[in-house]
């Protein structure tokens, strides 16, 4: 039989939160989820999180920037927005963070499509085009961005065949 884990005091929760933040940035919601099961009093978690935010040790804006920088070369804006929503950021924070990125989503979609299909895609090969469309949609690109990438691949394929 497992022993119940001891519930942590406010000072111990603060120490646990700082230990977590020393490894990487976390959103407020993520820290709350990690600390809440350990807390003796649920209000202690909110107090600790408020204190960390006041000291700028925890920042949702900094978390969003770090998160986006680590993932923006593999995923499109739709997926990144969804992942940040799941991490507990609000719409304003998400829009601000994505706007601060210097990424051309159309060119990124094209780059990923070219890596997926290095030989290009024939405009007549509907099965391959549909597969590539699904791939880019799953990666979080809009229909417009995906269509741009497919058109550019078709143009490249057409010019290569001459």
C-alpha positions as CSV (number, residue, x, y, z in Angstrom):
1,X,0.0,0.0,0.0
2,X,1.3,3.4,-1.0
3,X,1.9,6.1,1.6
4,X,-0.1,9.3,1.0
5,X,2.2,12.1,-0.1
6,X,2.6,14.8,2.4
7,X,0.8,18.0,1.6
8,X,3.1,21.0,1.0
9,X,3.0,24.3,2.8
10,X,3.1,27.6,1.0
11,X,6.8,27.9,1.3
12,X,7.3,24.4,0.0
13,X,5.0,25.1,-2.9
14,X,7.0,28.2,-3.8
15,X,10.2,26.2,-3.7
16,X,8.6,23.5,-5.9
17,X,7.4,26.1,-8.4
18,X,10.8,27.8,-8.5
19,X,12.4,24.4,-9.1
20,X,10.1,23.8,-12.1
21,X,10.6,27.3,-13.5
22,X,14.4,26.9,-13.2
23,X,14.2,24.2,-15.9
24,X,11.9,25.9,-18.4
25,X,9.0,28.4,-18.6
26,X,5.5,27.3,-17.6
27,X,2.2,28.9,-18.1
28,X,0.2,29.8,-15.0
29,X,-2.3,27.0,-15.8
30,X,0.5,24.4,-16.1
31,X,2.1,25.4,-12.8
32,X,-1.3,25.3,-11.1
33,X,-2.0,21.8,-12.4
34,X,1.4,20.6,-11.2
35,X,1.2,22.2,-7.8
36,X,-2.5,21.8,-6.9
37,X,-2.3,18.0,-6.1
38,X,0.5,18.7,-3.6
39,X,-1.0,21.6,-1.8
40,X,-2.4,21.5,1.7
41,X,-4.6,24.4,0.9
42,X,-5.8,25.2,-2.6
43,X,-5.6,28.9,-1.9
44,X,-1.9,28.6,-1.3
45,X,-1.3,27.7,-4.9
46,X,-3.0,30.9,-6.1
47,X,-1.0,32.9,-3.6
48,X,2.3,31.4,-4.7
49,X,1.4,31.9,-8.4
50,X,0.5,35.5,-7.8
51,X,3.8,36.1,-6.0
52,X,5.8,34.5,-8.8
53,X,4.0,36.7,-11.4
54,X,4.6,39.8,-9.4
55,X,8.3,39.0,-9.2
56,X,8.3,38.3,-13.0
57,X,9.5,34.7,-12.3
58,X,6.5,33.4,-14.1
59,X,5.1,35.1,-17.1
60,X,2.5,33.8,-19.6
61,X,3.9,36.2,-22.2
62,X,7.4,34.9,-21.8
63,X,6.1,31.4,-21.8
64,X,4.2,32.0,-25.1
65,X,7.3,33.5,-26.7
66,X,9.5,30.6,-25.7
67,X,6.9,28.0,-26.7
68,X,6.3,29.6,-30.1
69,X,10.0,30.0,-30.8
70,X,10.6,26.3,-30.2
71,X,7.7,25.1,-32.4
72,X,7.1,27.8,-35.1
73,X,9.3,26.1,-37.7
74,X,7.3,22.9,-37.6
75,X,3.7,24.0,-37.1
76,X,1.3,26.5,-38.5
77,X,-0.6,29.3,-36.7
78,X,-3.8,27.4,-36.2
79,X,-2.2,24.6,-34.4
80,X,0.0,26.9,-32.3
81,X,-3.0,28.9,-31.3
82,X,-4.8,25.8,-30.2
83,X,-1.8,24.5,-28.2
84,X,-1.4,27.9,-26.4
85,X,-5.2,27.8,-25.6
86,X,-4.7,24.4,-24.0
87,X,-1.8,25.8,-22.0
88,X,-4.1,28.4,-20.5
89,X,-3.4,31.6,-22.4
90,X,-6.2,33.9,-23.4
91,X,-6.9,35.1,-26.9
92,X,-5.2,38.4,-26.5
93,X,-2.0,36.9,-25.2
94,X,-2.0,34.4,-28.0
95,X,-2.6,37.0,-30.8
96,X,0.1,39.2,-29.4
97,X,2.6,36.4,-29.2
98,X,1.9,35.2,-32.7
99,X,2.0,38.7,-34.1
100,X,5.5,39.2,-32.6
101,X,6.8,36.2,-34.6
102,X,8.6,37.0,-37.8
103,X,7.4,34.0,-39.7
104,X,6.0,34.0,-43.3
105,X,3.4,31.2,-42.8
106,X,3.0,30.8,-46.6
107,X,6.7,30.2,-47.2
108,X,6.9,27.9,-44.1
109,X,4.0,25.8,-45.5
110,X,5.8,25.6,-48.8
111,X,9.1,24.6,-47.2
112,X,7.4,21.8,-45.2
113,X,5.5,20.7,-48.4
114,X,8.8,20.6,-50.3
115,X,10.5,18.6,-47.6
116,X,7.6,16.1,-47.6
117,X,7.5,15.8,-51.4
118,X,11.0,16.7,-52.6
119,X,10.1,15.9,-56.2
120,X,7.1,18.1,-56.3
121,X,3.5,17.2,-56.9
122,X,1.8,16.9,-60.3
123,X,-1.4,19.0,-60.6
124,X,-3.1,15.8,-61.9
125,X,-2.1,13.6,-59.0
126,X,-5.1,14.3,-56.8
127,X,-4.4,11.6,-54.3
128,X,-0.9,13.0,-53.5
129,X,-2.3,16.5,-53.4
130,X,-5.0,15.4,-50.9
131,X,-2.4,13.6,-48.8
132,X,-0.2,16.7,-48.7
133,X,-3.2,19.0,-48.0
134,X,-4.1,16.8,-45.0
135,X,-0.5,16.8,-43.8
136,X,-0.3,20.6,-43.9
137,X,-3.8,21.0,-42.3
138,X,-2.7,18.7,-39.5
139,X,0.4,20.8,-39.0
140,X,-1.9,23.8,-38.5
141,X,-1.8,25.8,-41.7
142,X,-4.9,27.5,-43.0
143,X,-6.5,26.5,-46.2
144,X,-5.1,29.5,-48.0
145,X,-1.6,28.8,-46.8
146,X,-1.9,25.2,-47.8
147,X,-3.3,26.0,-51.3
148,X,-0.4,28.4,-51.8
149,X,2.1,25.7,-51.0
150,X,0.4,23.2,-53.4
151,X,0.2,25.7,-56.2
152,X,3.9,26.6,-55.8
153,X,4.8,22.9,-55.8
154,X,2.7,22.3,-59.0
155,X,4.4,25.3,-60.6
156,X,7.8,23.9,-59.7
157,X,6.8,20.4,-61.0
158,X,5.6,21.9,-64.2
159,X,8.7,24.0,-64.8
160,X,11.0,21.0,-64.0
161,X,9.3,18.8,-66.5
162,X,10.4,21.1,-69.4
